[in-house]
């Protein structure tokens, strides 16, 4: 009976077949200890010469790392085993040989591993991270689906009009037209929110920033909800609920993977409502009191975000930034028009911004002024302006990069481990 390692506990005392790969092997006299993996987990198979006979035992003696094998044996409970079970091997069949697998249990440099990312993702730590990523994505989808949000796909090809083109990747389109890879689906989501009320998109986004920080990828996946008839407070409430829901689900369903990567889960268990909400003014004062040379009016850099987030045991919501550092479509604060009704959610433990969003500018005349002030071509935005011409309403939403969320949940040094094949400033291979 073929079973997956993750389901092995349901088959204690039964004969099963595992179809997978040999992750590692060691021998002790007349016993081979085979570390097997099948994509769903890792388990140790114990092969004794007395059980399988001289010929099969000798064949297993020469198996190298990542040889694909089909192993049959009896499931036995063992409290010492990481999975709680082992397999007493009765038969082994080699499917595909593996010679001199380049990633050995010793330490390797990051560039060496990234050049072999297609093989690196087979290791126990990397598979654990990618399973947590999978859980985050499912948790996000379930969160919005359960609350009546409609998934709406937004274009990956966009015209030159998004927010200027300085951080967009250009693409040759038909008839000498130039298109750009999207850096956000938000403008399109605003239109679908006017049709469907509550919507979200979930897809790849691209940023042509020449950045080499541990928080940046040039291609990443972003979830973006948008709500009609929503204020900044509604946006903050939604972001708070979503983060709490996702963290809770990962703690509940991926405890084994969190243990594999040695994550201190007590830090994640602190992520509960309510989140602290502070204004940009409060944040600037906090930074200055900490001795950082920050002046009012600037945008926060990585060290600033780290300093702010370190003051709390859960995400902190910084709202009402200077309008000058925010996008043209942000609604100004009616009480202080020099501020935008925007919010950034900063993750604890120094992981910086994981969510950015706010209330959108619903006033047609003011939006026209902002487009002109940003030197953007009005004709390219006519469709967007139509949303203000035909039944405008207060509305808002946010964007969350999945990779930054996963990096924080797993406490990774760099976002490159959060996606199967990272795209960075100097990395386009494999």
C-alpha positions in Angstrom: 0.0 0.0 0.0 1.6 3.3 -1.1 1.3 6.0 1.6 2.8 9.5 2.0 5.1 10.1 4.9 2.9 12.8 6.3 0.1 10.2 6.8 2.4 7.5 8.2 0.9 7.8 11.7 -2.4 6.3 10.4 -0.7 3.1 9.4 1.2 2.0 12.6 1.9 -1.8 12.4 1.0 -2.0 8.7 3.1 -2.8 5.7 3.5 0.3 3.5 5.4 1.5 0.5 7.1 4.8 0.3 8.0 6.3 -3.1 10.7 8.9 -2.7 14.3 9.8 -2.5 17.2 8.9 -0.2 18.1 12.1 1.7 20.9 10.6 3.7 22.3 7.2 4.8 24.5 5.8 7.5 25.4 2.3 8.4 26.2 0.5 11.6 27.5 -3.0 11.0 24.6 -5.1 9.9 22.0 -2.2 9.9 21.5 0.6 7.4 19.7 3.8 8.5 18.0 5.3 5.5 16.6 8.9 5.7 13.8 8.9 3.2 11.8 11.8 1.8 8.8 11.9 -0.5 7.9 15.5 -0.7 5.4 15.3 2.2 8.0 14.6 4.9 11.1 12.8 6.1 11.3 9.4 7.9 14.0 7.0 8.8 13.9 3.5 7.4 15.8 0.8 9.3 17.2 -2.0 7.1 18.8 -5.0 8.7 20.8 -7.6 6.8 19.0 -10.3 8.7 15.6 -9.1 7.3 16.4 -8.3 3.7 19.3 -10.7 3.0 22.9 -10.2 1.9 22.2 -9.1 -1.7 19.7 -6.3 -1.0 21.7 -5.1 2.0 24.8 -4.9 -0.1 23.0 -3.0 -2.9 21.8 -0.4 -0.4 25.4 0.0 0.9 26.3 1.9 -2.3 23.2 4.1 -2.6 24.2 7.8 -2.8 22.3 11.0 -1.7 19.1 11.7 -3.7 18.8 8.3 -5.3 15.1 7.8 -6.0 13.8 4.6 -4.4 10.7 2.7 -3.6 10.9 1.3 -0.1 8.5 -1.2 1.5 8.4 -1.9 5.2 6.4 -2.0 8.5 5.5 1.2 10.3 6.7 1.2 13.9 6.1 3.9 16.5 9.3 5.4 17.9 9.2 8.4 20.3 12.9 9.2 19.5 12.1 9.7 15.8 11.3 13.3 14.7 8.1 12.1 13.1 7.3 9.7 15.9 7.6 6.7 13.5 10.2 4.6 11.7 9.9 2.0 9.0 11.4 -1.5 9.3 12.5 -2.0 5.7 11.7 -5.3 4.0 12.4 -4.4 0.4 14.0 -1.6 -1.6 14.0 -0.8 -5.3 16.2 1.8 -7.0 14.3 3.9 -9.5 16.9 6.5 -10.5 20.6 6.7 -9.5 22.1 9.9 -8.2 25.9 10.5 -8.5 27.8 13.1 -6.5 24.8 15.2 -5.4 26.4 18.7 -5.1 24.6 19.8 -1.9 26.0 17.7 0.9 25.2 18.0 4.7 28.2 20.3 5.1 28.0 24.1 5.0 27.8 25.8 1.6 27.9 29.5 0.5 24.7 31.2 -0.4 25.7 31.8 -4.0 26.6 28.2 -4.4 23.2 27.2 -3.1 21.3 29.8 -5.2 23.0 28.6 -8.3 21.6 25.1 -7.4 18.3 26.3 -6.1 16.5 23.6 -8.2 18.3 21.1 -5.9 18.5 23.2 -2.7 14.7 23.2 -2.4 14.9 19.4 -1.7 16.5 19.9 1.7 14.4 19.5 4.8 14.6 23.2 5.9 13.7 24.5 2.4 10.7 22.2 2.1 9.5 23.3 5.5 9.7 26.9 4.5 7.8 26.3 1.2 5.1 24.4 3.1 4.7 27.3 5.4 4.4 29.6 2.3 1.7 27.3 1.0 -0.2 27.6 4.3 0.1 31.4 4.3 -1.4 31.5 0.7 -4.2 29.2 1.6 -4.9 31.1 4.8 -5.1 34.4 3.0 -7.4 33.0 0.3 -9.7 31.5 2.9 -9.7 34.6 5.0 -11.1 36.8 2.1 -13.3 34.1 0.6 -15.0 33.5 4.0 -15.7 37.2 4.3 -17.4 37.6 1.0 -14.5 39.1 -1.0 -14.5 38.2 -4.7 -11.2 37.2 -6.3 -10.6 39.3 -9.4 -7.5 39.0 -11.6 -5.8 42.1 -12.6 -3.5 42.6 -15.7 0.2 41.8 -15.6 0.7 43.9 -18.7 -0.1 47.5 -18.0 0.2 50.8 -20.0 2.8 53.3 -19.0 0.4 55.1 -16.6 0.6 53.4 -13.3 2.7 55.6 -11.0 5.3 56.8 -13.4 7.6 54.1 -14.9 10.9 54.5 -13.0 10.5 51.2 -11.2 8.6 49.2 -13.9 10.0 46.6 -16.2 9.4 47.6 -19.9 8.1 44.9 -22.3 7.8 45.1 -26.1 4.1 44.9 -27.0 2.5 44.7 -30.5 2.9 47.4 -33.2 5.8 49.1 -31.4 3.7 49.7 -28.3 5.5 49.5 -25.0 3.9 47.8 -22.0 5.1 47.3 -18.4 5.0 44.5 -16.0 2.6 45.4 -13.2 3.8 46.5 -9.8 0.3 46.5 -8.3 -3.2 45.6 -9.4 -4.7 48.3 -7.1 -6.0 50.8 -9.7 -7.8 48.0 -11.5 -9.1 46.6 -8.2 -10.7 50.0 -7.5 -12.8 49.5 -10.6 -13.8 46.0 -9.8 -14.7 47.1 -6.2 -17.2 49.5 -7.7 -18.7 46.5 -9.5 -18.5 43.8 -6.8 -18.2 45.7 -3.5 -15.4 43.7 -1.9 -12.6 42.2 -4.0 -9.1 41.0 -3.9 -6.3 40.1 -6.3 -3.5 37.6 -5.8 -0.7 37.4 -8.2 2.9 38.2 -9.2 4.1 41.8 -9.2 7.4 43.2 -10.4 9.6 46.0 -9.0 12.5 47.2 -11.1 14.3 48.7 -8.0 18.0 48.3 -8.0 17.8 47.2 -4.4 20.0 44.6 -2.7 18.4 44.6 0.8 17.3 41.4 2.5 13.7 42.5 2.1 13.6 42.9 -1.7 12.8 40.7 -4.7 12.2 41.9 -8.2 9.3 39.4 -8.6 7.1 38.6 -5.7 3.5 37.7 -5.0 1.1 40.1 -3.5 -2.5 39.9 -2.2 -4.5 43.2 -2.5 -8.0 43.6 -1.1 -10.1 46.6 -2.0 -13.4 47.7 -0.5 -16.1 50.1 -1.6 -17.5 52.3 1.2 -14.4 51.9 3.3 -12.4 54.3 5.5 -8.8 54.2 6.7 -10.1 52.6 9.9 -11.9 49.9 7.9 -8.6 49.2 6.1 -6.7 48.9 9.3 -9.3 46.6 10.9 -9.2 44.3 7.9 -5.4 44.2 7.8 -5.3 43.4 11.6 -7.9 40.6 11.3 -6.0 39.1 8.3 -2.6 39.0 10.0 -4.1 37.5 13.2 -5.9 34.9 11.1 -2.9 33.9 9.0 -0.5 33.7 12.0 -3.0 31.6 14.0 -3.4 29.2 11.1 0.3 28.7 10.5 0.8 28.0 14.3 -2.0 25.5 14.2 -1.3 23.6 11.0 2.5 24.0 10.5 3.9 23.3 14.0 6.1 20.6 12.6 7.6 22.8 9.9 8.1 25.6 12.4 10.0 23.2 14.7 12.2 22.0 11.8 13.3 25.6 11.1 13.7 26.2 14.8 11.3 29.1 15.0 10.6 30.5 18.5 6.8 30.2 18.2 6.3 32.2 21.5 7.0 35.3 19.4 4.2 34.4 17.0 1.8 33.5 19.8 1.9 37.2 20.9 0.3 38.3 17.6 -3.1 39.1 18.8 -5.6 42.0 18.6 -5.5 44.8 19.2 -2.4 46.0 17.3 -0.8 49.3 18.5 -1.8 52.2 16.1 0.5 55.2 16.1 0.6 58.2 13.8 3.6 59.1 11.7 4.1 62.1 14.1 4.3 59.6 17.0 6.8 57.5 15.0 9.1 60.4 14.2 9.2 61.4 17.8 9.9 57.9 18.9 12.9 57.7 16.4 14.3 61.0 17.5 14.1 60.0 21.2 16.0 56.8 20.2 18.7 59.1 18.8 18.1 58.4 15.1 18.8 61.4 12.8 15.3 61.4 11.3 13.5 64.5 10.1 9.8 64.9 9.7 8.7 64.6 6.1 10.9 61.7 5.0 9.9 58.1 4.4 11.1 55.4 6.8 14.1 53.3 5.7 14.8 49.8 6.9 16.6 50.8 10.1 13.8 53.2 11.0 11.2 50.5 10.5 13.3 48.0 12.6 13.7 50.5 15.4 9.9 51.2 15.5 8.8 47.6 15.3 11.3 46.5 18.1 9.2 48.5 20.6 6.3 46.0 20.3 5.6 42.3 20.5 3.1 42.3 17.7 2.7 44.3 14.4 2.4 48.1 14.7 0.3 50.2 12.4 1.8 53.6 11.5 -0.8 55.8 9.9 -1.2 59.3 8.4 2.1 59.8 6.6 3.1 63.0 4.8 1.2 63.1 1.5 4.5 64.0 -0.3 5.9 60.5 0.3 2.8 58.6 -0.6 1.1 57.8 -4.0 -1.0 60.4 -5.8 -4.2 58.5 -5.2 -4.1 58.6 -1.4 -6.8 60.6 0.2 -5.6 63.6 2.2 -6.5 63.9 5.9 -9.4 66.4 6.1 -8.0 67.7 9.4 -4.5 68.1 8.0 -4.3 68.0 4.2 -0.5 67.7 4.3 -1.1 64.1 5.6 -2.4 61.1 3.6 -4.8 58.6 5.0 -2.4 55.8 4.6 -1.1 53.0 6.8 2.0 50.8 6.9 2.0 47.7 9.0 5.4 46.9 10.4 6.2 43.4 11.6 8.0 42.8 14.9 11.5 41.3 15.2 12.9 43.8 12.7 11.0 42.6 9.6 9.7 46.0 8.6 6.8 46.8 6.4 4.6 43.8 5.4 1.4 45.8 4.5 0.9 49.2 2.9 -2.5 50.7 2.1 -5.0 53.3 3.0 -8.1 55.2 1.8 -8.2 56.3 -1.8 -8.9 59.8 -3.1 -12.5 59.7 -4.3 -12.8 63.4 -5.3 -12.5 63.9 -9.1 -11.2 67.5 -9.0 -8.6 66.8 -6.4 -7.5 63.6 -8.1 -7.0 65.6 -11.4 -4.9 68.1 -9.5 -2.7 65.3 -8.1 -2.2 63.7 -11.5 -1.0 67.0 -12.9 1.2 67.7 -9.8 2.9 64.3 -10.3 3.4 65.1 -14.0 1.4 62.0 -15.1 -0.4 61.9 -18.5 -4.1 62.5 -17.8 -5.3 60.7 -21.0 -3.8 57.4 -19.7 -5.9 57.8 -16.5 -9.2 58.6 -18.1 -10.6 55.2 -17.2 -9.5 55.6 -13.6 -11.0 59.1 -13.4 -14.3 57.6 -14.7 -14.6 55.8 -11.3 -14.9 59.3 -9.8 -17.3 60.6 -12.5 -19.8 57.8 -12.2 -20.9 57.2 -8.6 -17.8 57.9 -6.6 -17.7 56.5 -3.0 -15.1 56.4 -0.2 -13.0 53.2 -0.7 -9.7 51.7 0.4 -7.5 48.7 0.6 -4.0 47.4 1.0 -1.3 45.2 -0.4 0.7 42.5 1.4 3.8 40.8 -0.1 3.6 37.1 0.7 7.4 36.7 0.8 7.8 39.3 3.5 5.1 37.7 5.5 6.7 34.3 5.2 10.2 35.7 6.0 8.8 37.1 9.3 6.8 34.0 10.2 9.9 31.8 9.6 12.4 34.4 10.9 14.5 34.2 7.8 17.5 36.4 7.2 16.5 37.1 3.6 13.3 36.8 1.5 15.2 34.8 -1.1 14.3 31.6 0.8 10.6 32.3 0.8 10.0 31.6 -2.9 11.0 28.6 -4.9 13.1 30.6 -7.5 14.0 34.1 -6.3 14.5 36.9 -8.8 16.9 39.6 -7.5 19.0 42.4 -8.9 21.9 40.0 -10.0 20.0 36.7 -10.1 18.0 35.4 -12.9 19.2 31.8 -12.8 18.0 29.1 -12.5 
